[in-house]
Amino acid sequence: MLPGMTGLARAILLLCPNCGKGRVMASWFRIRAGCPACGLRLERDEENEYWLGAYTLNFIVTEVVFAAGLLVVLVLTWPDPPWTAILWGGGAQMILTPIVFYPFSKALWLAIDLMFRPPTPEDFASSSDTCR
């Protein structure tokens, strides 16, 4: 597997992208402060802007799922698409996809960040298994 792909594969399984042993999430909506296995601080920067990438990734996935679903429905039902069903189904999808994808967006963003900024000794300092 390519070097960065291992971390991405681990993140998809919600495991630490660094070691692949510890769980990244304490619950569906709470990330751990540190990996229980290797001690990597999962909150790499103390600034709130760090997770903007995870939120953007979640938004992009939601929009792509909506566009793909809309395209499939339009192709299968043309020339008389069920606009009411598309409206309600699209609304439900726009609410559910970000909720379902939320922990994956956090873990994947951490893996992407580790690809571009490999961990330093400071990233392992004072890590704990507490939740944020």
C-alpha positions as protocol buffer text, in pm:
chain_id: "A"
residue {
  index: 1
  type: MET
  ca { x: 0 y: 0 z: 0 }
}
residue {
  index: 2
  type: LEU
  ca { x: 124 y: 353 z: -69 }
}
residue {
  index: 3
  type: PRO
  ca { x: 269 y: 535 z: 235 }
}
residue {
  index: 4
  type: GLY
  ca { x: -21 y: 776 z: 296 }
}
residue {
  index: 5
  type: MET
  ca { x: -286 y: 521 z: 208 }
}
residue {
  index: 6
  type: THR
  ca { x: -224 y: 317 z: 523 }
}
residue {
  index: 7
  type: GLY
  ca { x: -324 y: 611 z: 741 }
}
residue {
  index: 8
  type: LEU
  ca { x: -632 y: 677 z: 529 }
}
residue {
  index: 9
  type: ALA
  ca { x: -737 y: 311 z: 549 }
}
residue {
  index: 10
  type: ARG
  ca { x: -695 y: 318 z: 927 }
}
residue {
  index: 11
  type: ALA
  ca { x: -897 y: 640 z: 948 }
}
residue {
  index: 12
  type: ILE
  ca { x: -1184 y: 486 z: 750 }
}
residue {
  index: 13
  type: LEU
  ca { x: -1196 y: 219 z: 1022 }
}
residue {
  index: 14
  type: LEU
  ca { x: -1193 y: 500 z: 1284 }
}
residue {
  index: 15
  type: LEU
  ca { x: -854 y: 388 z: 1410 }
}
residue {
  index: 16
  type: CYS
  ca { x: -554 y: 607 z: 1485 }
}
residue {
  index: 17
  type: PRO
  ca { x: -392 y: 690 z: 1149 }
}
residue {
  index: 18
  type: ASN
  ca { x: -50 y: 679 z: 1316 }
}
residue {
  index: 19
  type: CYS
  ca { x: -51 y: 335 z: 1479 }
}
residue {
  index: 20
  type: GLY
  ca { x: -378 y: 174 z: 1368 }
}
residue {
  index: 21
  type: LYS
  ca { x: -447 y: 38 z: 1717 }
}
residue {
  index: 22
  type: GLY
  ca { x: -633 y: 300 z: 1919 }
}
residue {
  index: 23
  type: ARG
  ca { x: -986 y: 421 z: 1849 }
}
residue {
  index: 24
  type: VAL
  ca { x: -1005 y: 788 z: 1741 }
}
residue {
  index: 25
  type: MET
  ca { x: -1357 y: 855 z: 1865 }
}
residue {
  index: 26
  type: ALA
  ca { x: -1479 y: 822 z: 2224 }
}
residue {
  index: 27
  type: SER
  ca { x: -1838 y: 838 z: 2096 }
}
residue {
  index: 28
  type: TRP
  ca { x: -2003 y: 925 z: 1767 }
}
residue {
  index: 29
  type: PHE
  ca { x: -1957 y: 1299 z: 1825 }
}
residue {
  index: 30
  type: ARG
  ca { x: -1654 y: 1316 z: 2058 }
}
residue {
  index: 31
  type: ILE
  ca { x: -1293 y: 1268 z: 1956 }
}
residue {
  index: 32
  type: ARG
  ca { x: -1042 y: 1146 z: 2211 }
}
residue {
  index: 33
  type: ALA
  ca { x: -772 y: 1387 z: 2324 }
}
residue {
  index: 34
  type: GLY
  ca { x: -507 y: 1125 z: 2249 }
}
residue {
  index: 35
  type: CYS
  ca { x: -466 y: 779 z: 2105 }
}
residue {
  index: 36
  type: PRO
  ca { x: -483 y: 523 z: 2387 }
}
residue {
  index: 37
  type: ALA
  ca { x: -227 y: 303 z: 2208 }
}
residue {
  index: 38
  type: CYS
  ca { x: 51 y: 532 z: 2079 }
}
residue {
  index: 39
  type: GLY
  ca { x: -28 y: 854 z: 2267 }
}
residue {
  index: 40
  type: LEU
  ca { x: -62 y: 1076 z: 1959 }
}
residue {
  index: 41
  type: ARG
  ca { x: -253 y: 1393 z: 2045 }
}
residue {
  index: 42
  type: LEU
  ca { x: -556 y: 1381 z: 1818 }
}
residue {
  index: 43
  type: GLU
  ca { x: -616 y: 1753 z: 1864 }
}
residue {
  index: 44
  type: ARG
  ca { x: -296 y: 1850 z: 1686 }
}
residue {
  index: 45
  type: ASP
  ca { x: -349 y: 2225 z: 1709 }
}
residue {
  index: 46
  type: GLU
  ca { x: -520 y: 2403 z: 1993 }
}
residue {
  index: 47
  type: GLU
  ca { x: -689 y: 2641 z: 1750 }
}
residue {
  index: 48
  type: ASN
  ca { x: -1046 y: 2574 z: 1640 }
}
residue {
  index: 49
  type: GLU
  ca { x: -947 y: 2634 z: 1279 }
}
residue {
  index: 50
  type: TYR
  ca { x: -772 y: 2296 z: 1267 }
}
residue {
  index: 51
  type: TRP
  ca { x: -1099 y: 2107 z: 1228 }
}
residue {
  index: 52
  type: LEU
  ca { x: -1222 y: 2337 z: 953 }
}
residue {
  index: 53
  type: GLY
  ca { x: -1077 y: 2081 z: 712 }
}
residue {
  index: 54
  type: ALA
  ca { x: -1288 y: 1803 z: 866 }
}
residue {
  index: 55
  type: TYR
  ca { x: -1601 y: 2014 z: 840 }
}
residue {
  index: 56
  type: THR
  ca { x: -1519 y: 2101 z: 479 }
}
residue {
  index: 57
  type: LEU
  ca { x: -1458 y: 1734 z: 398 }
}
residue {
  index: 58
  type: ASN
  ca { x: -1794 y: 1646 z: 554 }
}
residue {
  index: 59
  type: PHE
  ca { x: -1966 y: 1918 z: 351 }
}
residue {
  index: 60
  type: ILE
  ca { x: -1803 y: 1804 z: 25 }
}
residue {
  index: 61
  type: VAL
  ca { x: -1905 y: 1440 z: 82 }
}
residue {
  index: 62
  type: THR
  ca { x: -2263 y: 1548 z: 160 }
}
residue {
  index: 63
  type: GLU
  ca { x: -2284 y: 1752 z: -159 }
}
residue {
  index: 64
  type: VAL
  ca { x: -2130 y: 1478 z: -376 }
}
residue {
  index: 65
  type: VAL
  ca { x: -2372 y: 1217 z: -236 }
}
residue {
  index: 66
  type: PHE
  ca { x: -2663 y: 1452 z: -307 }
}
residue {
  index: 67
  type: ALA
  ca { x: -2544 y: 1525 z: -663 }
}
residue {
  index: 68
  type: ALA
  ca { x: -2485 y: 1156 z: -739 }
}
residue {
  index: 69
  type: GLY
  ca { x: -2825 y: 1058 z: -599 }
}
residue {
  index: 70
  type: LEU
  ca { x: -2999 y: 1335 z: -792 }
}
residue {
  index: 71
  type: LEU
  ca { x: -2826 y: 1231 z: -1114 }
}
residue {
  index: 72
  type: VAL
  ca { x: -2922 y: 865 z: -1067 }
}
residue {
  index: 73
  type: VAL
  ca { x: -3286 y: 950 z: -992 }
}
residue {
  index: 74
  type: LEU
  ca { x: -3309 y: 1187 z: -1289 }
}
residue {
  index: 75
  type: VAL
  ca { x: -3155 y: 935 z: -1529 }
}
residue {
  index: 76
  type: LEU
  ca { x: -3379 y: 652 z: -1407 }
}
residue {
  index: 77
  type: THR
  ca { x: -3705 y: 851 z: -1409 }
}
residue {
  index: 78
  type: TRP
  ca { x: -3660 y: 1090 z: -1702 }
}
residue {
  index: 79
  type: PRO
  ca { x: -3874 y: 1245 z: -1859 }
}
residue {
  index: 80
  type: ASP
  ca { x: -4104 y: 1255 z: -1557 }
}
residue {
  index: 81
  type: PRO
  ca { x: -3891 y: 1282 z: -1240 }
}
residue {
  index: 82
  type: PRO
  ca { x: -4071 y: 1265 z: -903 }
}
residue {
  index: 83
  type: TRP
  ca { x: -3988 y: 1618 z: -790 }
}
residue {
  index: 84
  type: THR
  ca { x: -4167 y: 1594 z: -456 }
}
residue {
  index: 85
  type: ALA
  ca { x: -3982 y: 1274 z: -366 }
}
residue {
  index: 86
  type: ILE
  ca { x: -3654 y: 1431 z: -481 }
}
residue {
  index: 87
  type: LEU
  ca { x: -3719 y: 1735 z: -260 }
}
residue {
  index: 88
  type: TRP
  ca { x: -3801 y: 1533 z: 53 }
}
residue {
  index: 89
  type: GLY
  ca { x: -3539 y: 1265 z: -10 }
}
residue {
  index: 90
  type: GLY
  ca { x: -3273 y: 1525 z: -82 }
}
residue {
  index: 91
  type: GLY
  ca { x: -3360 y: 1714 z: 236 }
}
residue {
  index: 92
  type: ALA
  ca { x: -3340 y: 1397 z: 445 }
}
residue {
  index: 93
  type: GLN
  ca { x: -3011 y: 1303 z: 283 }
}
residue {
  index: 94
  type: MET
  ca { x: -2867 y: 1652 z: 349 }
}
residue {
  index: 95
  type: ILE
  ca { x: -2950 y: 1609 z: 719 }
}
residue {
  index: 96
  type: LEU
  ca { x: -2842 y: 1245 z: 763 }
}
residue {
  index: 97
  type: THR
  ca { x: -2520 y: 1229 z: 561 }
}
residue {
  index: 98
  type: PRO
  ca { x: -2323 y: 1481 z: 771 }
}
residue {
  index: 99
  type: ILE
  ca { x: -2433 y: 1304 z: 1090 }
}
residue {
  index: 100
  type: VAL
  ca { x: -2336 y: 960 z: 962 }
}
residue {
  index: 101
  type: PHE
  ca { x: -2007 y: 1081 z: 809 }
}
residue {
  index: 102
  type: TYR
  ca { x: -1904 y: 1304 z: 1104 }
}
residue {
  index: 103
  type: PRO
  ca { x: -1660 y: 1068 z: 1282 }
}
residue {
  index: 104
  type: PHE
  ca { x: -1511 y: 960 z: 950 }
}
residue {
  index: 105
  type: SER
  ca { x: -1448 y: 1320 z: 848 }
}
residue {
  index: 106
  type: LYS
  ca { x: -1258 y: 1382 z: 1174 }
}
residue {
  index: 107
  type: ALA
  ca { x: -1047 y: 1066 z: 1136 }
}
residue {
  index: 108
  type: LEU
  ca { x: -981 y: 1120 z: 765 }
}
residue {
  index: 109
  type: TRP
  ca { x: -881 y: 1482 z: 820 }
}
residue {
  index: 110
  type: LEU
  ca { x: -635 y: 1370 z: 1088 }
}
residue {
  index: 111
  type: ALA
  ca { x: -488 y: 1115 z: 844 }
}
residue {
  index: 112
  type: ILE
  ca { x: -458 y: 1377 z: 570 }
}
residue {
  index: 113
  type: ASP
  ca { x: -293 y: 1617 z: 814 }
}
residue {
  index: 114
  type: LEU
  ca { x: -44 y: 1348 z: 921 }
}
residue {
  index: 115
  type: MET
  ca { x: 46 y: 1289 z: 555 }
}
residue {
  index: 116
  type: PHE
  ca { x: 146 y: 1653 z: 512 }
}
residue {
  index: 117
  type: ARG
  ca { x: 272 y: 1718 z: 867 }
}
residue {
  index: 118
  type: PRO
  ca { x: 424 y: 1398 z: 1008 }
}
residue {
  index: 119
  type: PRO
  ca { x: 403 y: 1369 z: 1386 }
}
residue {
  index: 120
  type: THR
  ca { x: 679 y: 1526 z: 1593 }
}
residue {
  index: 121
  type: PRO
  ca { x: 775 y: 1439 z: 1953 }
}
residue {
  index: 122
  type: GLU
  ca { x: 559 y: 1732 z: 2068 }
}
residue {
  index: 123
  type: ASP
  ca { x: 253 y: 1560 z: 1916 }
}
residue {
  index: 124
  type: PHE
  ca { x: 292 y: 1282 z: 2172 }
}
residue {
  index: 125
  type: ALA
  ca { x: 336 y: 1506 z: 2477 }
}
residue {
  index: 126
  type: SER
  ca { x: 82 y: 1484 z: 2759 }
}
residue {
  index: 127
  type: SER
  ca { x: -171 y: 1281 z: 2567 }
}
residue {
  index: 128
  type: SER
  ca { x: -455 y: 1118 z: 2753 }
}
residue {
  index: 129
  type: ASP
  ca { x: -768 y: 924 z: 2680 }
}
residue {
  index: 130
  type: THR
  ca { x: -1002 y: 1201 z: 2786 }
}
residue {
  index: 131
  type: CYS
  ca { x: -1276 y: 1334 z: 2562 }
}
residue {
  index: 132
  type: ARG
  ca { x: -1327 y: 1679 z: 2432 }
}
